[in-house]
Amino acid sequence: MDAFYASVEHLRYPQLRGLPMAIGAGHGLLQARLAHLRRMQPERRWDAADRAHIPVDMFPRLSDYVGRGVITTATYEARAFGIGSAMGLMKAARLCPQAILLPADFPEYRRHSQAFKQVIRQHVPVMENRGIDEVYLDFTTAPDGELEGGRVLARRLQEQIHRATGLTCSIGIAPNKLIAKMASEFNKPRGISVVLAGELQARIWPLPCSKIGGVGPKTDARLKAHGIATIAQLAACSRDWLMREFGESHGAWMHDAAWGRDQRPVATRSEPVSLSRETTFERDLHAATDRAELSAIFTKLVEQLAADLQRKGYVGRTVGVKLRFDDFRIQTRAQTMAFYTNDAVHIRQVAGRCLARVDLSRSLRLLGVRMGSLQRQEAQAAAPAPAAPQTLPLFPGEPRWNASTAAPDN
């Protein structure tokens, strides 16, 4: 999907189309602006029915934001200023202070995600779900899937998705998933790109290595340190050398990727390895002085994770925590339970034990919780978890927490 979150926001706020816009934070800023509008014009509610009439000048800007939030996505107009996903909002404000800032609304994004995927399933029987805004499709199984090299079906999907949701997408068509993913980025937005089997050297090799899904910034930097900047240069490396420099498995994969080899099928059902929730704080928090705030944040993350597990139908038995300190050092701890669960109280209990094994003498920038060793919930129905504990430890040094009342136990 093209700038998916931003495109969903454009459906609600069409007056923002064509403007640089970032999604990621600013819920309080937006609510303050709406409250001001309600005071100015009390005869209007300024709710969902009135959103399209909110004056553009009333929306918060990147220059209004103070904190450590990061960008989830940005419109193509904002990207022209160098703004991108995972960039700090304060840094983005220096690049484009006038950009509109909106908070992320994940329930709304999930609703539109389900809608566009439902359209696809009506035309292509074999679909692999790759997250909220991306899928892989096997065109060879679909009616008209190979007409004009797939272009006929691709155009049909674009038209039907836009008609049903108002959203646009870009489609890459290739002999395998690796190259199809790369091709889907060639002509955004609303692009259709076809890469034939014999076009690897002409279409793929001139690209930078970072365009290969799975070659991240650190690997790309290591490749550049060896003078390897393009996929063509990567393909010229011997397989043995790559395996020595980058490890047997990763090096072999990189060699195959440079030569366009990918045998992965389009999997109609894939099971996640883990689910997680994390947040970056607006300011550094310390366990000694900000325990109550840290505990509330951590409990909320656990509740969100438990809700994710329950909604998706999974249970797990390995709980982990992630902490990033003020010096950007990251620590993780994990513990495996004897039973599977998606219950927030059980997860919170074990997560608290993991936290107790971490040196919390430094301030924290980020906190996260993770559930691994996942199984489908129905597969564990015959092995229920033990009764929930009556009290749960919070951050080290915090008063104990009463699970039945969800309040400090005095």
N, C-alpha and C positions, 0 to 999 in steps of 0.2 A: 504494500500500500504506500501511496505517496504522502510523506510527512503525515503519518496517520493521525496522531493525536491533534496536531494543529488543524488538519482537515476536518476532524470531528468538531473542533471548536468553531471553525468557519461556518458549519451548519447552524450553530447557535448564534454566532455573531457574524453575520455576512458582511457587516460594515467594516470588518477588519481584513477582508480579502485584499491582497496586494500590498499589505503593510508588513514590515519586519515584525515577527512575533516569536517569543520564546515561551515554552511550557515547562513548568517545573515547580514553582513556588508562588508565593504571593497571595495565598488564600485570604489572609487578614487584610491585605491592601485592597483586594477586590471587594470584600464585604464592606470595608469602610467607605469605598466609593459608592456602592449601592445604597448604603445607609444615608449618605449625603443626598443622593438623588431622591430618596423617599422623603427626606425632610424638605427638599426643595419643591417636590411635586407630590404631596401626600395623596392626591386623588388617584395616583397610579401605584401599583404594587412593585413594579420593576422586577417581576419574577420571570419565569420561563416565557410567558406570552409577550413580554415587553423587551426581551433581550436584544432583538434586532434593532430596537430604537434607541438604545443607549448611545449617547454621543461619544464619538471616538476619543475626544479629549478627556472623558471621564475614566478611561481605563488606565490602570497603573502602568508605569514604564520601568524598564530595567534600571534607570537612574534612581527610581524611588526605593529600590531594594537594598537592604542592609542585612547581611547574614552569610551563611556558608552553603546555601542551597546550590544545587547543580541543575543544569538544563537537561530535561528529559528528551526534548526534541525542539526543533526550530523550523520555521517556514523557510522556503527557498530564498525569500527576500532577505531574511536575517542571515542565512548562510553566506550570502554574498559579502557580508561584513566580516566573515571569519568565525562566526558563531556556530558551535556544533554541540552535539550530544555529549553529556558528561563534563562539559566545561562549567566552571564555577560561575554563578550568576554575577558576582562582583567583577570578574574578569570580562564577562560578556558585556557588562554595562560600560566598560571603558571602550569597547569596540563599537557598540551601537547603543548609546544611552537612550535613544528615542524609541527603541523597540518595545512593543506591547508585551507585558508580562502577565501570564495567566497561570493559575494553579492547575495541577494535573487532576483529572476526574476519571479515575480508573473504572468505576462502575459504568460510566457512560461509554468509555472506550471498549470495555468488554461486550457491552450490548451491541455496538456496531460491528465488533469483530465477529460475533456470532451471526449477525445478519449477512455480512459479505461472504462468509464461509458457507452459509446455507445456499446462497446463490450458486457458488462454485459446485457444490455437491449435486446440484440439479443437472450439471453439464458434464462433469468429469467424475467418474466413479472412484478413481484411485487418487486420494489426496492425503498428503502428510502434513499434519499441523506443526508449524514451527514457531508457535508463539502467537501473540495477540494480533500481529499485522503481516504475517508471512506464511505461505504454504508452498510445498512442492507438489506438482501434479504430473501424472503419467499420461501424456497426451495420446500415446499409442493405444490406450484402452477406450478412448472417448470417440463418439461419433464426429466425423470431420476433423479429427485430431491431427491428421497429417496433410490436410489440404494446404497448399501454398506453404509448405514447411511449418505448419502450425499457426500461421498468421490468421487464418479464418476463425479458428476457435479462440485465439487470443483476442481478436477484435470483439467477438461475441461476448466473451467474459467481461471485457472492459465495459461494453455497453450495458450489459445486464446488471453488473455491480453498480454502475453509476445510476441507472434507472431505479434500482431498489434502495440504494443508500445515499445517493448524492456524492459518493466518494470516488476517487480515481486511483488507479493502480498502474504499475509498470510490470511487464512480463518479459522474462528472458527464456528463450527456447534453445536447447542444446542437447547433445547426446547424453549428458549426465548431469547430476545435481551440482557438481563443483562449478562447471562452466555456466550452467543455467543461472546460478546465483550471481555470478559475476556479470552476466549479460543483462540481468534485470536492473543493474545500476547504470547501464550505458546511456540511456535516453530518458531519464526521469525529468519531469513527470509525464505520465500518460504514454510511456514509451513501450514499443514492442521491438525486441532485438533478437535476431536469430543468428546463432553461430553454428555453422556446419562442421562436420567432422574434419574436413580438410583445411579449415581456416584458423587452426590453432596458432601457427606462426605469425599470420598476418594480423589477427584480432586480439590475441591473448598475450603473446610474448612481449610486445612493446610496453605492457602495463607494469607499474611498480609492483614489487613483491607483496606489498601490503594489501593489494586487491584480492589476494587469495584468502578466502575465509579460513581462519586458523593461523595465519601469520600475523601476530599481534605486534605492538610497538617494540617490545623488547627483542623479539626475534628479528624484526625488520632492522633494528639498530645493529644487531650483531652481524646480519648479512651485509649491511652497508659498510661496516668496519672491515669486511673482507673485500670490499669493492663490488658487491653484488647488489645492484639497485633495481634491475628489471627481471621479469620472469624469464626472459631469454637468457640472461646471464645465470640465473638459477638453474635453468635447464642444461646449461653448458657444464655445470659442476658434476663431478662424478658422484655416483650414489654412495660409494665407499667413503669419500671425503665428507659428505654431508652427514653420514651416520656417525663418523668419528667426532665431528664438530658439534652436532646437535642431538646426539643420542641415536641409538639404532632405530627405534620406532619412529620418532619425529623426523629424523633425517631421511628415512626411506619414504615416509609420507610426503615430505617436501619435494623429493625427486619425482614421485608419481604425479603430484599436483602440478609441477612445472610442465610436465609432459601431458597434462590434461587427462590423466587416468583417474577414474573414480568408479568403483563397482557397486557403490551403495544403492540399494533399491529404494523406490519410493515406498516408505513404510506407512501403512494406513493406521497403525497403532504403535506408538512408542511410549515407553514408560520413563518418567523422569527419575533421575538418580537421587535428587534431593530437592527440597523447597526451602526458601529462606526469606527473611525480612530483615532489613537494616535501615538505619537512618543516620545522616550526618547532622550534628548539632549546629544550631545557630551560633553558639559560643562554646568554648571548652568547658566541660563539666568535670568535677572532681568528686570521687566517692566520699571524701571527708566532709565536703561543704555542700554538695548538691545531691545527697543520697535520695532524698524524697523525689526530686525531679528525675533522677536516673532510674529509680525504681518504677515510677509511673511510666516512663518511656519504655523500659524493658518489658513491663507487664503488657503494655499495648502491643509491642512487637510480637510477643508470644501469642496474644489473643488473635492478632491478624494472621499469624502463621497457622494457628489451629483452625481458623476459619477457612484459610486457603486449602488446607488438607481435607477438611470436611466437605467443602464445596467440590473439590476435584475427586473425592472418593478414595483418599489414601490414608494409611497409617504408617508410622515409622517407629524405629527404636533406637536411633543414634541421634542424640541432641548435641548440638555444638553452639558455641558462642564465638563471636568475632569482635575484636576491639582494635580501634586505631587510636594511638595516643597522640599527644600534641607534637611529638617529634616525628610523626607519620609512621612510626613503627607499628606493625600489625602483629597481634597475637591471637591465636585460636586455641580453644580447648573443646574436647568432645567426650561424651560418655555414652556407652551403649547400655540400654536397659534390657531386662530379661523378658520384656513383653512389648507388643506393638500398641501404639496409641495415637490418637489425634486430639486428645483432651488437653486443654490449655493448662489445667492445674498440674497434671503430671509433667507436661513439658516445662512449666515454670519451675517446678521443684528441681528437676535435673539440671536445667539451665543455671539455677542458683548455685548448685554444687560445682558446676564448671567455672562459674565466676569466682568461687572461693579459692580456686587454684591459680588465679592470676594476681600478679603484683599490681595493685591499683594505686601506687604511690604517685603516678603521673596523671595529669588531666587527660580526658578522653575527647576525641573529635567525632568518633563514630562508634556505634554499637549495633550488633546484629545477632540474630538467632537463626539456627538452621536445623532442619530435620532430615536425616538421611536414612539409609537402609529401608527405603519405602516399599510397601506392598499395597496391592489393591485391598480396600477395606473388607470386601466380601470374602477374600481369601483368609482373613484372620478372624472371621466372625465366631469360629468355634473356640477361640482362645482369648476370652475377655481379659482386660487389664484389671489389676487389683483396684480396690476402692481408693478413691482420691484421698490424699493426706489432708488432715484437718488444718495444719499450719504449714506455711511455706517460707523459706528464708528469702529475704530480699537481697539488696546489695550488702556486701559484708559490712557489719556494724549496724544495719537497719533493724528496727523493731520487727518482730515476726508478723506474718500476715495471716489473717483468718480467712481460710478458703471459703467458708460458708457465708460470710458477710462481706467479703472483699473490702475489709477495712483494717486499719492498724489494730493489732491485738495489744491492748494495754495491760 
